[in-house]
Amino acid sequence: SLDTDRALVLLEEYCKKLRKPEEQQLKKAIRKVMGIFKSSLFQALLGSFKKEATRHGITSHTSLPAALACDVLGCPKD
């Protein structure tokens, strides 16, 4: 989804800034999260979550991956 793609771009940009030896553990963890975002299981769960949210009239959480990436990285909210 576009939301997941946006989250992956944000995470990738953040990873590029992690160059210090003490930041490598964090970089590894972020790469793991990126792998999860790319997985078909995550995409299926996200699709299911979006359907349920829409059914209940909740639309503010549809950018879940991007929101999660921003929470982790401290991105400005749009």
The first five atom37 places (N, CA, C, CB, O) and aatype in JSON, in Angstrom:
{
  "aatype": [15, 10, 3, 16, 3, 1, 0, 10, 19, 10, 10, 6, 6, 18, 4, 11, 11, 10, 1, 11, 14, 6, 6, 5, 5, 10, 11, 11, 0, 9, 1, 11, 19, 12, 7, 9, 13, 11, 15, 15, 10, 13, 5, 0, 10, 10, 7, 15, 13, 11, 11, 6, 0, 16, 1, 8, 7, 9, 16, 15, 8, 16, 15, 10, 14, 0, 0, 10, 0, 4, 3, 19, 10, 7, 4, 14, 11, 3],
  "atom_mask": [
    [1, 1, 1, 1, 1],
    [1, 1, 1, 1, 1],
    [1, 1, 1, 1, 1],
    [1, 1, 1, 1, 1],
    [1, 1, 1, 1, 1],
    [1, 1, 1, 1, 1],
    [1, 1, 1, 1, 1],
    [1, 1, 1, 1, 1],
    [1, 1, 1, 1, 1],
    [1, 1, 1, 1, 1],
    [1, 1, 1, 1, 1],
    [1, 1, 1, 1, 1],
    [1, 1, 1, 1, 1],
    [1, 1, 1, 1, 1],
    [1, 1, 1, 1, 1],
    [1, 1, 1, 1, 1],
    [1, 1, 1, 1, 1],
    [1, 1, 1, 1, 1],
    [1, 1, 1, 1, 1],
    [1, 1, 1, 1, 1],
    [1, 1, 1, 1, 1],
    [1, 1, 1, 1, 1],
    [1, 1, 1, 1, 1],
    [1, 1, 1, 1, 1],
    [1, 1, 1, 1, 1],
    [1, 1, 1, 1, 1],
    [1, 1, 1, 1, 1],
    [1, 1, 1, 1, 1],
    [1, 1, 1, 1, 1],
    [1, 1, 1, 1, 1],
    [1, 1, 1, 1, 1],
    [1, 1, 1, 1, 1],
    [1, 1, 1, 1, 1],
    [1, 1, 1, 1, 1],
    [1, 1, 1, 0, 1],
    [1, 1, 1, 1, 1],
    [1, 1, 1, 1, 1],
    [1, 1, 1, 1, 1],
    [1, 1, 1, 1, 1],
    [1, 1, 1, 1, 1],
    [1, 1, 1, 1, 1],
    [1, 1, 1, 1, 1],
    [1, 1, 1, 1, 1],
    [1, 1, 1, 1, 1],
    [1, 1, 1, 1, 1],
    [1, 1, 1, 1, 1],
    [1, 1, 1, 0, 1],
    [1, 1, 1, 1, 1],
    [1, 1, 1, 1, 1],
    [1, 1, 1, 1, 1],
    [1, 1, 1, 1, 1],
    [1, 1, 1, 1, 1],
    [1, 1, 1, 1, 1],
    [1, 1, 1, 1, 1],
    [1, 1, 1, 1, 1],
    [1, 1, 1, 1, 1],
    [1, 1, 1, 0, 1],
    [1, 1, 1, 1, 1],
    [1, 1, 1, 1, 1],
    [1, 1, 1, 1, 1],
    [1, 1, 1, 1, 1],
    [1, 1, 1, 1, 1],
    [1, 1, 1, 1, 1],
    [1, 1, 1, 1, 1],
    [1, 1, 1, 1, 1],
    [1, 1, 1, 1, 1],
    [1, 1, 1, 1, 1],
    [1, 1, 1, 1, 1],
    [1, 1, 1, 1, 1],
    [1, 1, 1, 1, 1],
    [1, 1, 1, 1, 1],
    [1, 1, 1, 1, 1],
    [1, 1, 1, 1, 1],
    [1, 1, 1, 0, 1],
    [1, 1, 1, 1, 1],
    [1, 1, 1, 1, 1],
    [1, 1, 1, 1, 1],
    [1, 1, 1, 1, 1]
  ],
  "atom_positions": [
    [[0.83, -1.19, 0.0], [0.0, 0.0, 0.0], [0.87, 1.25, 0.0], [-0.94, 0.0, 1.21], [2.06, 1.19, 0.32]],
    [[0.27, 2.35, -0.35], [1.01, 3.62, -0.37], [1.5, 4.01, 1.01], [0.12, 4.74, -0.93], [2.59, 4.57, 1.15]],
    [[0.7, 3.7, 2.04], [1.09, 4.02, 3.42], [2.34, 3.25, 3.82], [-0.06, 3.72, 4.38], [3.25, 3.8, 4.45]],
    [[2.37, 1.99, 3.46], [3.52, 1.16, 3.8], [4.75, 1.65, 3.03], [3.25, -0.33, 3.47], [5.84, 1.73, 3.59]],
    [[4.56, 1.99, 1.76], [5.67, 2.51, 0.95], [6.25, 3.78, 1.58], [5.21, 2.79, -0.5], [7.46, 3.97, 1.64]],
    [[5.36, 4.65, 2.03], [5.78, 5.9, 2.66], [6.58, 5.61, 3.94], [4.56, 6.8, 2.98], [7.61, 6.23, 4.2]],
    [[6.08, 4.66, 4.73], [6.77, 4.28, 5.96], [8.16, 3.73, 5.65], [5.95, 3.25, 6.74], [9.13, 4.05, 6.33]],
    [[8.25, 2.91, 4.62], [9.53, 2.31, 4.24], [10.52, 3.37, 3.79], [9.34, 1.28, 3.12], [11.71, 3.29, 4.11]],
    [[10.05, 4.38, 3.07], [10.91, 5.48, 2.63], [11.43, 6.24, 3.86], [10.14, 6.44, 1.67], [12.62, 6.56, 3.94]],
    [[10.54, 6.52, 4.8], [10.94, 7.23, 6.03], [11.98, 6.44, 6.82], [9.7, 7.5, 6.92], [12.98, 6.99, 7.29]],
    [[11.73, 5.14, 6.95], [12.66, 4.28, 7.69], [14.01, 4.18, 6.99], [12.07, 2.89, 7.88], [15.06, 4.2, 7.63]],
    [[13.98, 4.08, 5.67], [15.21, 3.98, 4.87], [16.04, 5.26, 5.03], [14.88, 3.74, 3.37], [17.25, 5.21, 5.22]],
    [[15.37, 6.41, 4.95], [16.05, 7.7, 5.12], [16.69, 7.78, 6.5], [15.05, 8.88, 4.94], [17.83, 8.23, 6.64]],
    [[15.97, 7.33, 7.52], [16.48, 7.35, 8.88], [17.7, 6.44, 9.02], [15.38, 6.92, 9.87], [18.69, 6.8, 9.67]],
    [[17.62, 5.26, 8.42], [18.73, 4.3, 8.48], [20.01, 4.88, 7.9], [18.36, 3.01, 7.73], [21.1, 4.61, 8.4]],
    [[19.88, 5.66, 6.84], [21.05, 6.26, 6.19], [21.81, 7.19, 7.13], [20.63, 7.03, 4.93], [23.01, 7.41, 6.97]],
    [[21.09, 7.74, 8.12], [21.72, 8.67, 9.07], [22.42, 7.95, 10.22], [20.67, 9.62, 9.64], [23.18, 8.57, 10.97]],
    [[22.16, 6.66, 10.35], [22.74, 5.9, 11.47], [24.1, 5.33, 11.05], [21.79, 4.76, 11.92], [24.18, 4.25, 10.46]],
    [[25.15, 6.07, 11.39], [26.49, 5.65, 10.95], [27.41, 5.26, 12.1], [27.14, 6.76, 10.16], [28.38, 4.53, 11.91]],
    [[27.09, 5.76, 13.3], [27.97, 5.49, 14.46], [27.87, 4.03, 14.88], [27.58, 6.41, 15.66], [26.83, 3.39, 14.72]],
    [[28.99, 3.49, 15.4], [28.97, 2.08, 15.84], [27.86, 1.77, 16.84], [30.3, 1.71, 16.46], [27.26, 0.7, 16.78]],
    [[27.6, 2.71, 17.76], [26.57, 2.46, 18.77], [25.15, 2.52, 18.2], [26.7, 3.47, 19.91], [24.19, 2.15, 18.88]],
    [[25.01, 2.98, 16.97], [23.69, 3.06, 16.33], [23.36, 1.83, 15.48], [23.61, 4.3, 15.47], [22.26, 1.71, 14.94]],
    [[24.32, 0.92, 15.37], [24.13, -0.23, 14.48], [23.04, -1.2, 14.96], [25.44, -0.96, 14.34], [22.37, -1.83, 14.14]],
    [[22.88, -1.32, 16.29], [21.81, -2.18, 16.82], [20.45, -1.62, 16.42], [21.91, -2.28, 18.37], [19.56, -2.37, 16.01]],
    [[20.31, -0.3, 16.53], [19.06, 0.37, 16.15], [18.81, 0.18, 14.66], [19.12, 1.87, 16.51], [17.68, -0.09, 14.24]],
    [[19.87, 0.33, 13.86], [19.76, 0.16, 12.41], [19.26, -1.25, 12.07], [21.13, 0.43, 11.73], [18.41, -1.43, 11.2]],
    [[19.81, -2.23, 12.78], [19.43, -3.63, 12.58], [17.94, -3.83, 12.91], [20.31, -4.57, 13.46], [17.22, -4.51, 12.18]],
    [[17.51, -3.22, 14.02], [16.11, -3.33, 14.45], [15.18, -2.68, 13.42], [15.92, -2.66, 15.83], [14.11, -3.22, 13.11]],
    [[15.57, -1.53, 12.91], [14.75, -0.83, 11.91], [14.66, -1.66, 10.64], [15.34, 0.57, 11.6], [13.59, -1.74, 10.02]],
    [[15.77, -2.27, 10.23], [15.76, -3.13, 9.03], [14.79, -4.31, 9.24], [17.2, -3.66, 8.71], [14.12, -4.74, 8.3]],
    [[14.73, -4.82, 10.46], [13.82, -5.91, 10.8], [12.37, -5.45, 10.63], [14.07, -6.41, 12.24], [11.54, -6.15, 10.05]],
    [[12.08, -4.24, 11.15], [10.74, -3.66, 11.02], [10.4, -3.47, 9.53], [10.66, -2.3, 11.77], [9.27, -3.73, 9.11]],
    [[11.37, -3.03, 8.74], [11.15, -2.84, 7.31], [10.79, -4.17, 6.65], [12.42, -2.24, 6.64], [9.93, -4.23, 5.77]],
    [[11.46, -5.22, 7.09], [11.16, -6.56, 6.56], [9.74, -6.98, 6.89], [0.0, 0.0, 0.0], [9.05, -7.59, 6.07]],
    [[9.31, -6.65, 8.12], [7.94, -6.97, 8.53], [6.95, -6.2, 7.67], [7.73, -6.63, 10.03], [5.96, -6.77, 7.2]],
    [[7.21, -4.89, 7.46], [6.31, -4.06, 6.64], [6.17, -4.63, 5.22], [6.83, -2.61, 6.58], [5.12, -4.51, 4.6]],
    [[7.24, -5.25, 4.73], [7.23, -5.79, 3.36], [6.57, -7.16, 3.28], [8.65, -5.88, 2.83], [6.23, -7.62, 2.19]],
    [[6.37, -7.81, 4.43], [5.85, -9.18, 4.41], [4.38, -9.24, 3.99], [6.0, -9.81, 5.79], [3.6, -8.31, 4.24]],
    [[4.02, -10.33, 3.34], [2.64, -10.5, 2.88], [1.67, -10.64, 4.06], [2.54, -11.72, 1.95], [0.52, -10.24, 3.96]],
    [[2.15, -11.23, 5.17], [1.3, -11.37, 6.35], [0.93, -9.98, 6.89], [2.02, -12.2, 7.45], [-0.24, -9.73, 7.21]],
    [[1.91, -9.09, 7.0], [1.64, -7.73, 7.48], [0.66, -7.03, 6.55], [2.96, -6.91, 7.6], [-0.27, -6.36, 7.0]],
    [[0.86, -7.17, 5.24], [-0.03, -6.54, 4.27], [-1.46, -7.07, 4.41], [0.48, -6.77, 2.83], [-2.43, -6.31, 4.31]],
    [[-1.58, -8.37, 4.63], [-2.9, -8.98, 4.81], [-3.57, -8.46, 6.09], [-2.79, -10.53, 4.85], [-4.75, -8.13, 6.09]],
    [[-2.8, -8.4, 7.17], [-3.33, -7.89, 8.44], [-3.74, -6.43, 8.31], [-2.3, -8.04, 9.56], [-4.77, -6.01, 8.84]],
    [[-2.94, -5.67, 7.62], [-3.23, -4.25, 7.42], [-4.52, -4.09, 6.62], [-2.06, -3.55, 6.7], [-5.35, -3.24, 6.94]],
    [[-4.68, -4.89, 5.57], [-5.89, -4.85, 4.76], [-7.11, -5.19, 5.59], [0.0, 0.0, 0.0], [-8.15, -4.55, 5.46]],
    [[-6.98, -6.2, 6.44], [-8.07, -6.61, 7.32], [-8.39, -5.51, 8.33], [-7.7, -7.92, 8.05], [-9.56, -5.23, 8.59]],
    [[-7.36, -4.9, 8.9], [-7.52, -3.82, 9.86], [-8.25, -2.63, 9.21], [-6.15, -3.37, 10.41], [-9.16, -2.05, 9.8]],
    [[-7.84, -2.3, 8.0], [-8.47, -1.17, 7.3], [-9.94, -1.44, 7.03], [-7.74, -0.89, 5.97], [-10.78, -0.55, 7.17]],
    [[-10.26, -2.67, 6.63], [-11.66, -3.04, 6.36], [-12.51, -2.89, 7.62], [-11.76, -4.49, 5.83], [-13.6, -2.33, 7.58]],
    [[-11.98, -3.39, 8.74], [-12.69, -3.3, 10.02], [-12.86, -1.84, 10.45], [-11.93, -4.08, 11.11], [-13.94, -1.44, 10.89]],
    [[-11.8, -1.07, 10.31], [-11.84, 0.35, 10.71], [-12.88, 1.09, 9.88], [-10.45, 1.01, 10.53], [-13.65, 1.9, 10.41]],
    [[-12.91, 0.82, 8.59], [-13.87, 1.46, 7.69], [-15.29, 1.07, 8.07], [-13.58, 1.08, 6.23], [-16.2, 1.9, 8.08]],
    [[-15.47, -0.22, 8.39], [-16.78, -0.75, 8.77], [-17.3, -0.05, 10.04], [-16.71, -2.27, 8.99], [-18.5, 0.16, 10.2]],
    [[-16.37, 0.3, 10.93], [-16.75, 0.95, 12.18], [-16.68, 2.48, 12.08], [-15.85, 0.47, 13.31], [-16.86, 3.19, 13.07]],
    [[-16.42, 2.96, 10.89], [-16.38, 4.41, 10.68], [-15.14, 5.08, 11.23], [0.0, 0.0, 0.0], [-15.13, 6.29, 11.47]],
    [[-14.08, 4.29, 11.42], [-12.81, 4.86, 11.89], [-11.9, 5.02, 10.68], [-12.14, 3.95, 13.0], [-11.5, 4.04, 10.07]],
    [[-11.59, 6.25, 10.36], [-10.74, 6.45, 9.17], [-9.4, 7.08, 9.52], [-11.47, 7.33, 8.17], [-8.51, 7.15, 8.66]],
    [[-9.23, 7.54, 10.74], [-8.0, 8.26, 11.1], [-6.77, 7.35, 11.24], [-8.21, 8.99, 12.4], [-5.65, 7.85, 11.28]],
    [[-6.97, 6.03, 11.3], [-5.83, 5.13, 11.49], [-5.44, 4.38, 10.22], [-6.14, 4.15, 12.57], [-4.74, 3.37, 10.29]],
    [[-5.88, 4.87, 9.07], [-5.59, 4.12, 7.84], [-4.13, 4.22, 7.41], [-6.47, 4.61, 6.73], [-3.67, 3.39, 6.62]],
    [[-3.39, 5.22, 7.9], [-1.97, 5.35, 7.58], [-1.12, 4.73, 8.68], [-1.59, 6.83, 7.37], [-0.11, 5.3, 9.09]],
    [[-1.54, 3.58, 9.15], [-0.89, 2.94, 10.29], [0.63, 2.76, 10.13], [-1.51, 1.6, 10.53], [1.37, 3.17, 11.02]],
    [[1.13, 2.18, 9.03], [2.59, 2.02, 8.92], [3.33, 3.35, 8.95], [2.93, 1.28, 7.64], [4.35, 3.48, 9.63]],
    [[2.83, 4.34, 8.22], [3.48, 5.64, 8.19], [3.42, 6.3, 9.56], [2.83, 6.55, 7.14], [4.39, 6.91, 10.01]],
    [[2.29, 6.18, 10.23], [2.13, 6.76, 11.58], [3.09, 6.09, 12.55], [0.67, 6.6, 12.08], [3.7, 6.75, 13.39]],
    [[3.23, 4.78, 12.43], [4.14, 4.03, 13.3], [5.58, 4.46, 13.06], [3.98, 2.51, 13.06], [6.33, 4.68, 14.01]],
    [[5.96, 4.58, 11.79], [7.32, 5.01, 11.46], [7.58, 6.41, 12.02], [7.55, 4.99, 9.93], [8.65, 6.67, 12.56]],
    [[6.6, 7.29, 11.89], [6.75, 8.66, 12.39], [6.84, 8.7, 13.9], [5.59, 9.51, 11.92], [7.6, 9.49, 14.46]],
    [[6.07, 7.84, 14.58], [6.15, 7.77, 16.04], [7.55, 7.35, 16.48], [5.11, 6.79, 16.58], [8.12, 7.91, 17.41]],
    [[8.08, 6.36, 15.79], [9.39, 5.82, 16.13], [10.5, 6.86, 15.84], [9.65, 4.52, 15.35], [11.43, 7.03, 16.61]],
    [[10.35, 7.53, 14.69], [11.42, 8.42, 14.24], [11.22, 9.88, 14.62], [11.56, 8.32, 12.75], [12.1, 10.71, 14.4]],
    [[10.06, 10.2, 15.18], [9.78, 11.58, 15.55], [9.57, 12.5, 14.36], [0.0, 0.0, 0.0], [10.01, 13.64, 14.38]],
    [[8.9, 11.99, 13.33], [8.62, 12.8, 12.13], [7.55, 13.83, 12.43], [8.19, 11.9, 10.96], [6.7, 13.63, 13.3]],
    [[7.59, 14.95, 11.71], [6.48, 15.91, 11.86], [5.2, 15.33, 11.28], [6.83, 17.26, 11.17], [5.24, 14.67, 10.23]],
    [[4.09, 15.55, 11.92], [2.8, 15.06, 11.41], [2.28, 16.0, 10.35], [1.76, 14.9, 12.55], [2.4, 17.22, 10.49]],
    [[1.69, 15.43, 9.26], [1.13, 16.35, 8.27], [-0.33, 16.6, 8.51], [1.32, 15.82, 6.88], [-0.96, 17.35, 7.76]]
  ]
}
